[in-house]
Amino acid sequence: MQYSLVKKDRVTTSKTELILQILLIFILPVALIKFGIIPISMRIPVLVAVAALTLFVLIKEKWTLNMFHVDMQSVKKYYPQYILFTVVGVVMISVLGENLGKEEIARWWTYPHFLYLFFVVSLFQEILYRGYLIPALQKLLNETAVVILCNTIIFTFMHMLFQNPQVGLPLAFIGGIGFATMYIRYPSLPLIVLSHAVLNFCALLYGFFLVHGGI
């Protein structure tokens, strides 16, 4: 069964422009950091630059909140599905952490990332990878399964910047499939952001997705 997140005519950008935007927003910044052209310590300024570029694109192309499914109707309609998805995700992360012998980070409340940055990162990632990228991929591709796969691969590519890729990348891939599937099947940006924030917090608590040099 095919699920259409937005009407195709809502994304009016040409396919060539969409491909260029995907390369500039999602691929190039990660590649520059991954290959050492930009140091990992500069990841925050790079993130700000990407956010500015994305904001410019969204304003230029007149994106609306409706296109991101920011509304209370979708929240009321889909919150049971997202609660179930989040609970299952938390259990899976906890079981994985225990099986790998990972301990929760001590005094996690002393780290700024746990206090507020994890939510900001989750918000930004969902606006980009689900809110913006999925409709863009839907215009470029015909099959929902291919859209989910491409979205997941691009999402996982970003996680190459973190430590322990042998664990982090498979975890990001599984999470990416889950997030993309949920957003396409149950489109609601507020709910996917909250779910991602909770799962992001749990993953960080067990030491997954740490950058080189710390949290």
C-alpha positions as protocol buffer text, in pm:
chain_id: "A"
residue {
  index: 1
  type: MET
  ca { x: 0 y: 0 z: 0 }
}
residue {
  index: 2
  type: GLN
  ca { x: 124 y: 346 z: -87 }
}
residue {
  index: 3
  type: TYR
  ca { x: 105 y: 625 z: 172 }
}
residue {
  index: 4
  type: SER
  ca { x: 143 y: 981 z: 44 }
}
residue {
  index: 5
  type: LEU
  ca { x: 273 y: 1226 z: 303 }
}
residue {
  index: 6
  type: VAL
  ca { x: 200 y: 1538 z: 101 }
}
residue {
  index: 7
  type: LYS
  ca { x: 47 y: 1599 z: -235 }
}
residue {
  index: 8
  type: LYS
  ca { x: 310 y: 1594 z: -503 }
}
residue {
  index: 9
  type: ASP
  ca { x: 213 y: 1941 z: -623 }
}
residue {
  index: 10
  type: ARG
  ca { x: 284 y: 2085 z: -277 }
}
residue {
  index: 11
  type: VAL
  ca { x: 658 y: 2045 z: -336 }
}
residue {
  index: 12
  type: THR
  ca { x: 705 y: 2262 z: -642 }
}
residue {
  index: 13
  type: THR
  ca { x: 1085 y: 2257 z: -657 }
}
residue {
  index: 14
  type: SER
  ca { x: 1233 y: 2090 z: -964 }
}
residue {
  index: 15
  type: LYS
  ca { x: 1395 y: 1749 z: -925 }
}
residue {
  index: 16
  type: THR
  ca { x: 1736 y: 1893 z: -1014 }
}
residue {
  index: 17
  type: GLU
  ca { x: 1706 y: 2158 z: -742 }
}
residue {
  index: 18
  type: LEU
  ca { x: 1592 y: 1896 z: -490 }
}
residue {
  index: 19
  type: ILE
  ca { x: 1893 y: 1676 z: -561 }
}
residue {
  index: 20
  type: LEU
  ca { x: 2124 y: 1976 z: -524 }
}
residue {
  index: 21
  type: GLN
  ca { x: 1960 y: 2073 z: -194 }
}
residue {
  index: 22
  type: ILE
  ca { x: 1994 y: 1718 z: -60 }
}
residue {
  index: 23
  type: LEU
  ca { x: 2362 y: 1714 z: -149 }
}
residue {
  index: 24
  type: LEU
  ca { x: 2430 y: 2055 z: 8 }
}
residue {
  index: 25
  type: ILE
  ca { x: 2225 y: 2002 z: 324 }
}
residue {
  index: 26
  type: PHE
  ca { x: 2264 y: 1633 z: 404 }
}
residue {
  index: 27
  type: ILE
  ca { x: 2571 y: 1496 z: 228 }
}
residue {
  index: 28
  type: LEU
  ca { x: 2839 y: 1764 z: 188 }
}
residue {
  index: 29
  type: PRO
  ca { x: 2857 y: 1889 z: 552 }
}
residue {
  index: 30
  type: VAL
  ca { x: 2885 y: 1535 z: 691 }
}
residue {
  index: 31
  type: ALA
  ca { x: 3145 y: 1438 z: 432 }
}
residue {
  index: 32
  type: LEU
  ca { x: 3358 y: 1746 z: 505 }
}
residue {
  index: 33
  type: ILE
  ca { x: 3364 y: 1664 z: 876 }
}
residue {
  index: 34
  type: LYS
  ca { x: 3406 y: 1290 z: 827 }
}
residue {
  index: 35
  type: PHE
  ca { x: 3711 y: 1327 z: 604 }
}
residue {
  index: 36
  type: GLY
  ca { x: 3872 y: 1589 z: 828 }
}
residue {
  index: 37
  type: ILE
  ca { x: 3836 y: 1885 z: 594 }
}
residue {
  index: 38
  type: ILE
  ca { x: 3635 y: 2050 z: 870 }
}
residue {
  index: 39
  type: PRO
  ca { x: 3735 y: 1947 z: 1227 }
}
residue {
  index: 40
  type: ILE
  ca { x: 3476 y: 1773 z: 1442 }
}
residue {
  index: 41
  type: SER
  ca { x: 3508 y: 2057 z: 1694 }
}
residue {
  index: 42
  type: MET
  ca { x: 3343 y: 2284 z: 1434 }
}
residue {
  index: 43
  type: ARG
  ca { x: 3030 y: 2068 z: 1412 }
}
residue {
  index: 44
  type: ILE
  ca { x: 2812 y: 2326 z: 1592 }
}
residue {
  index: 45
  type: PRO
  ca { x: 2897 y: 2614 z: 1351 }
}
residue {
  index: 46
  type: VAL
  ca { x: 2839 y: 2371 z: 1063 }
}
residue {
  index: 47
  type: LEU
  ca { x: 2503 y: 2277 z: 1214 }
}
residue {
  index: 48
  type: VAL
  ca { x: 2411 y: 2646 z: 1238 }
}
residue {
  index: 49
  type: ALA
  ca { x: 2513 y: 2699 z: 875 }
}
residue {
  index: 50
  type: VAL
  ca { x: 2303 y: 2402 z: 763 }
}
residue {
  index: 51
  type: ALA
  ca { x: 2009 y: 2534 z: 965 }
}
residue {
  index: 52
  type: ALA
  ca { x: 2044 y: 2875 z: 801 }
}
residue {
  index: 53
  type: LEU
  ca { x: 2058 y: 2719 z: 453 }
}
residue {
  index: 54
  type: THR
  ca { x: 1755 y: 2506 z: 528 }
}
residue {
  index: 55
  type: LEU
  ca { x: 1560 y: 2804 z: 660 }
}
residue {
  index: 56
  type: PHE
  ca { x: 1646 y: 2997 z: 343 }
}
residue {
  index: 57
  type: VAL
  ca { x: 1520 y: 2709 z: 128 }
}
residue {
  index: 58
  type: LEU
  ca { x: 1197 y: 2674 z: 327 }
}
residue {
  index: 59
  type: ILE
  ca { x: 1122 y: 3047 z: 311 }
}
residue {
  index: 60
  type: LYS
  ca { x: 1212 y: 3066 z: -57 }
}
residue {
  index: 61
  type: GLU
  ca { x: 986 y: 2774 z: -143 }
}
residue {
  index: 62
  type: LYS
  ca { x: 706 y: 2894 z: 88 }
}
residue {
  index: 63
  type: TRP
  ca { x: 676 y: 2586 z: 306 }
}
residue {
  index: 64
  type: THR
  ca { x: 389 y: 2596 z: 555 }
}
residue {
  index: 65
  type: LEU
  ca { x: 327 y: 2430 z: 891 }
}
residue {
  index: 66
  type: ASN
  ca { x: 65 y: 2213 z: 724 }
}
residue {
  index: 67
  type: MET
  ca { x: 333 y: 2069 z: 498 }
}
residue {
  index: 68
  type: PHE
  ca { x: 518 y: 1963 z: 813 }
}
residue {
  index: 69
  type: HIS
  ca { x: 200 y: 1825 z: 972 }
}
residue {
  index: 70
  type: VAL
  ca { x: 220 y: 2060 z: 1269 }
}
residue {
  index: 71
  type: ASP
  ca { x: -137 y: 2048 z: 1397 }
}
residue {
  index: 72
  type: MET
  ca { x: -327 y: 1921 z: 1699 }
}
residue {
  index: 73
  type: GLN
  ca { x: -551 y: 1698 z: 1488 }
}
residue {
  index: 74
  type: SER
  ca { x: -261 y: 1472 z: 1392 }
}
residue {
  index: 75
  type: VAL
  ca { x: -134 y: 1471 z: 1751 }
}
residue {
  index: 76
  type: LYS
  ca { x: -472 y: 1358 z: 1889 }
}
residue {
  index: 77
  type: LYS
  ca { x: -510 y: 1101 z: 1613 }
}
residue {
  index: 78
  type: TYR
  ca { x: -169 y: 936 z: 1626 }
}
residue {
  index: 79
  type: TYR
  ca { x: -38 y: 972 z: 1982 }
}
residue {
  index: 80
  type: PRO
  ca { x: -120 y: 608 z: 2080 }
}
residue {
  index: 81
  type: GLN
  ca { x: 92 y: 475 z: 1793 }
}
residue {
  index: 82
  type: TYR
  ca { x: 383 y: 700 z: 1887 }
}
residue {
  index: 83
  type: ILE
  ca { x: 362 y: 606 z: 2255 }
}
residue {
  index: 84
  type: LEU
  ca { x: 384 y: 238 z: 2161 }
}
residue {
  index: 85
  type: PHE
  ca { x: 670 y: 303 z: 1918 }
}
residue {
  index: 86
  type: THR
  ca { x: 864 y: 503 z: 2176 }
}
residue {
  index: 87
  type: VAL
  ca { x: 815 y: 251 z: 2456 }
}
residue {
  index: 88
  type: VAL
  ca { x: 932 y: -35 z: 2231 }
}
residue {
  index: 89
  type: GLY
  ca { x: 1234 y: 175 z: 2128 }
}
residue {
  index: 90
  type: VAL
  ca { x: 1329 y: 253 z: 2488 }
}
residue {
  index: 91
  type: VAL
  ca { x: 1310 y: -115 z: 2580 }
}
residue {
  index: 92
  type: MET
  ca { x: 1524 y: -213 z: 2281 }
}
residue {
  index: 93
  type: ILE
  ca { x: 1790 y: 47 z: 2361 }
}
residue {
  index: 94
  type: SER
  ca { x: 1795 y: -57 z: 2728 }
}
residue {
  index: 95
  type: VAL
  ca { x: 1828 y: -427 z: 2642 }
}
residue {
  index: 96
  type: LEU
  ca { x: 2104 y: -352 z: 2392 }
}
residue {
  index: 97
  type: GLY
  ca { x: 2291 y: -138 z: 2642 }
}
residue {
  index: 98
  type: GLU
  ca { x: 2268 y: -407 z: 2909 }
}
residue {
  index: 99
  type: ASN
  ca { x: 2378 y: -682 z: 2671 }
}
residue {
  index: 100
  type: LEU
  ca { x: 2680 y: -478 z: 2562 }
}
residue {
  index: 101
  type: GLY
  ca { x: 2775 y: -416 z: 2923 }
}
residue {
  index: 102
  type: LYS
  ca { x: 2721 y: -42 z: 2900 }
}
residue {
  index: 103
  type: GLU
  ca { x: 2646 y: 156 z: 3212 }
}
residue {
  index: 104
  type: GLU
  ca { x: 2439 y: 471 z: 3229 }
}
residue {
  index: 105
  type: ILE
  ca { x: 2650 y: 785 z: 3219 }
}
residue {
  index: 106
  type: ALA
  ca { x: 2710 y: 904 z: 3574 }
}
residue {
  index: 107
  type: ARG
  ca { x: 2587 y: 1250 z: 3673 }
}
residue {
  index: 108
  type: TRP
  ca { x: 2425 y: 1293 z: 3333 }
}
residue {
  index: 109
  type: TRP
  ca { x: 2243 y: 1605 z: 3456 }
}
residue {
  index: 110
  type: THR
  ca { x: 2576 y: 1791 z: 3466 }
}
residue {
  index: 111
  type: TYR
  ca { x: 2612 y: 1774 z: 3088 }
}
residue {
  index: 112
  type: PRO
  ca { x: 2445 y: 2050 z: 2881 }
}
residue {
  index: 113
  type: HIS
  ca { x: 2357 y: 1796 z: 2613 }
}
residue {
  index: 114
  type: PHE
  ca { x: 2132 y: 1608 z: 2853 }
}
residue {
  index: 115
  type: LEU
  ca { x: 1972 y: 1924 z: 2986 }
}
residue {
  index: 116
  type: TYR
  ca { x: 1858 y: 2078 z: 2659 }
}
residue {
  index: 117
  type: LEU
  ca { x: 2078 y: 2007 z: 2356 }
}
residue {
  index: 118
  type: PHE
  ca { x: 1944 y: 1656 z: 2299 }
}
residue {
  index: 119
  type: PHE
  ca { x: 1597 y: 1801 z: 2239 }
}
residue {
  index: 120
  type: VAL
  ca { x: 1727 y: 2076 z: 2010 }
}
residue {
  index: 121
  type: VAL
  ca { x: 1919 y: 1817 z: 1806 }
}
residue {
  index: 122
  type: SER
  ca { x: 1615 y: 1588 z: 1788 }
}
residue {
  index: 123
  type: LEU
  ca { x: 1394 y: 1876 z: 1675 }
}
residue {
  index: 124
  type: PHE
  ca { x: 1641 y: 1985 z: 1410 }
}
residue {
  index: 125
  type: GLN
  ca { x: 1695 y: 1632 z: 1281 }
}
residue {
  index: 126
  type: GLU
  ca { x: 1325 y: 1559 z: 1247 }
}
residue {
  index: 127
  type: ILE
  ca { x: 1251 y: 1887 z: 1070 }
}
residue {
  index: 128
  type: LEU
  ca { x: 1530 y: 1805 z: 826 }
}
residue {
  index: 129
  type: TYR
  ca { x: 1520 y: 1430 z: 781 }
}
residue {
  index: 130
  type: ARG
  ca { x: 1148 y: 1366 z: 805 }
}
residue {
  index: 131
  type: GLY
  ca { x: 967 y: 1699 z: 765 }
}
residue {
  index: 132
  type: TYR
  ca { x: 1172 y: 1820 z: 469 }
}
residue {
  index: 133
  type: LEU
  ca { x: 1359 y: 1522 z: 324 }
}
residue {
  index: 134
  type: ILE
  ca { x: 1073 y: 1273 z: 300 }
}
residue {
  index: 135
  type: PRO
  ca { x: 850 y: 1498 z: 84 }
}
residue {
  index: 136
  type: ALA
  ca { x: 1157 y: 1578 z: -130 }
}
residue {
  index: 137
  type: LEU
  ca { x: 1229 y: 1208 z: -177 }
}
residue {
  index: 138
  type: GLN
  ca { x: 864 y: 1142 z: -254 }
}
residue {
  index: 139
  type: LYS
  ca { x: 887 y: 1379 z: -544 }
}
residue {
  index: 140
  type: LEU
  ca { x: 1207 y: 1212 z: -669 }
}
residue {
  index: 141
  type: LEU
  ca { x: 1099 y: 852 z: -612 }
}
residue {
  index: 142
  type: ASN
  ca { x: 780 y: 656 z: -673 }
}
residue {
  index: 143
  type: GLU
  ca { x: 794 y: 371 z: -422 }
}
residue {
  index: 144
  type: THR
  ca { x: 730 y: 430 z: -53 }
}
residue {
  index: 145
  type: ALA
  ca { x: 972 y: 153 z: 44 }
}
residue {
  index: 146
  type: VAL
  ca { x: 1249 y: 319 z: -160 }
}
residue {
  index: 147
  type: VAL
  ca { x: 1173 y: 656 z: 3 }
}
residue {
  index: 148
  type: ILE
  ca { x: 1204 y: 497 z: 348 }
}
residue {
  index: 149
  type: LEU
  ca { x: 1529 y: 322 z: 252 }
}
residue {
  index: 150
  type: CYS
  ca { x: 1689 y: 636 z: 104 }
}
residue {
  index: 151
  type: ASN
  ca { x: 1579 y: 846 z: 401 }
}
residue {
  index: 152
  type: THR
  ca { x: 1728 y: 587 z: 635 }
}
residue {
  index: 153
  type: ILE
  ca { x: 2058 y: 568 z: 448 }
}
residue {
  index: 154
  type: ILE
  ca { x: 2100 y: 947 z: 451 }
}
residue {
  index: 155
  type: PHE
  ca { x: 2005 y: 958 z: 820 }
}
residue {
  index: 156
  type: THR
  ca { x: 2253 y: 680 z: 901 }
}
residue {
  index: 157
  type: PHE
  ca { x: 2526 y: 855 z: 700 }
}
residue {
  index: 158
  type: MET
  ca { x: 2509 y: 1147 z: 941 }
}
residue {
  index: 159
  type: HIS
  ca { x: 2580 y: 909 z: 1232 }
}
residue {
  index: 160
  type: MET
  ca { x: 2919 y: 821 z: 1084 }
}
residue {
  index: 161
  type: LEU
  ca { x: 3049 y: 1118 z: 1284 }
}
residue {
  index: 162
  type: PHE
  ca { x: 2997 y: 942 z: 1616 }
}
residue {
  index: 163
  type: GLN
  ca { x: 3215 y: 697 z: 1806 }
}
residue {
  index: 164
  type: ASN
  ca { x: 3167 y: 318 z: 1792 }
}
residue {
  index: 165
  type: PRO
  ca { x: 3020 y: 300 z: 1440 }
}
residue {
  index: 166
  type: GLN
  ca { x: 3002 y: -81 z: 1462 }
}
residue {
  index: 167
  type: VAL
  ca { x: 2715 y: -34 z: 1709 }
}
residue {
  index: 168
  type: GLY
  ca { x: 2597 y: 318 z: 1634 }
}
residue {
  index: 169
  type: LEU
  ca { x: 2541 y: 275 z: 1260 }
}
residue {
  index: 170
  type: PRO
  ca { x: 2319 y: -37 z: 1285 }
}
residue {
  index: 171
  type: LEU
  ca { x: 2127 y: 131 z: 1567 }
}
residue {
  index: 172
  type: ALA
  ca { x: 2085 y: 449 z: 1360 }
}
residue {
  index: 173
  type: PHE
  ca { x: 1974 y: 242 z: 1059 }
}
residue {
  index: 174
  type: ILE
  ca { x: 1707 y: 60 z: 1258 }
}
residue {
  index: 175
  type: GLY
  ca { x: 1596 y: 385 z: 1416 }
}
residue {
  index: 176
  type: GLY
  ca { x: 1592 y: 557 z: 1078 }
}
residue {
  index: 177
  type: ILE
  ca { x: 1363 y: 292 z: 933 }
}
residue {
  index: 178
  type: GLY
  ca { x: 1134 y: 328 z: 1233 }
}
residue {
  index: 179
  type: PHE
  ca { x: 1121 y: 709 z: 1222 }
}
residue {
  index: 180
  type: ALA
  ca { x: 1065 y: 723 z: 845 }
}
residue {
  index: 181
  type: THR
  ca { x: 796 y: 456 z: 854 }
}
residue {
  index: 182
  type: MET
  ca { x: 615 y: 619 z: 1143 }
}
residue {
  index: 183
  type: TYR
  ca { x: 622 y: 965 z: 985 }
}
residue {
  index: 184
  type: ILE
  ca { x: 492 y: 840 z: 652 }
}
residue {
  index: 185
  type: ARG
  ca { x: 227 y: 616 z: 808 }
}
residue {
  index: 186
  type: TYR
  ca { x: 132 y: 854 z: 1091 }
}
residue {
  index: 187
  type: PRO
  ca { x: 241 y: 1204 z: 982 }
}
residue {
  index: 188
  type: SER
  ca { x: 289 y: 1434 z: 1281 }
}
residue {
  index: 189
  type: LEU
  ca { x: 602 y: 1641 z: 1330 }
}
residue {
  index: 190
  type: PRO
  ca { x: 540 y: 1721 z: 1699 }
}
residue {
  index: 191
  type: LEU
  ca { x: 498 y: 1351 z: 1783 }
}
residue {
  index: 192
  type: ILE
  ca { x: 801 y: 1231 z: 1586 }
}
residue {
  index: 193
  type: VAL
  ca { x: 1012 y: 1503 z: 1751 }
}
residue {
  index: 194
  type: LEU
  ca { x: 904 y: 1398 z: 2101 }
}
residue {
  index: 195
  type: SER
  ca { x: 961 y: 1031 z: 2022 }
}
residue {
  index: 196
  type: HIS
  ca { x: 1305 y: 1102 z: 1879 }
}
residue {
  index: 197
  type: ALA
  ca { x: 1395 y: 1316 z: 2180 }
}
residue {
  index: 198
  type: VAL
  ca { x: 1307 y: 1039 z: 2426 }
}
residue {
  index: 199
  type: LEU
  ca { x: 1495 y: 773 z: 2229 }
}
residue {
  index: 200
  type: ASN
  ca { x: 1788 y: 1009 z: 2175 }
}
residue {
  index: 201
  type: PHE
  ca { x: 1809 y: 1071 z: 2549 }
}
residue {
  index: 202
  type: CYS
  ca { x: 1807 y: 697 z: 2624 }
}
residue {
  index: 203
  type: ALA
  ca { x: 2071 y: 623 z: 2360 }
}
residue {
  index: 204
  type: LEU
  ca { x: 2297 y: 896 z: 2496 }
}
residue {
  index: 205
  type: LEU
  ca { x: 2242 y: 775 z: 2851 }
}
residue {
  index: 206
  type: TYR
  ca { x: 2398 y: 440 z: 2754 }
}
residue {
  index: 207
  type: GLY
  ca { x: 2687 y: 609 z: 2574 }
}
residue {
  index: 208
  type: PHE
  ca { x: 2568 y: 556 z: 2219 }
}
residue {
  index: 209
  type: PHE
  ca { x: 2626 y: 838 z: 1968 }
}
residue {
  index: 210
  type: LEU
  ca { x: 2909 y: 1016 z: 2146 }
}
residue {
  index: 211
  type: VAL
  ca { x: 3132 y: 1239 z: 1937 }
}
residue {
  index: 212
  type: HIS
  ca { x: 3507 y: 1197 z: 1955 }
}
residue {
  index: 213
  type: GLY
  ca { x: 3629 y: 1380 z: 2261 }
}
residue {
  index: 214
  type: GLY
  ca { x: 3307 y: 1352 z: 2465 }
}
residue {
  index: 215
  type: ILE
  ca { x: 2935 y: 1417 z: 2457 }
}
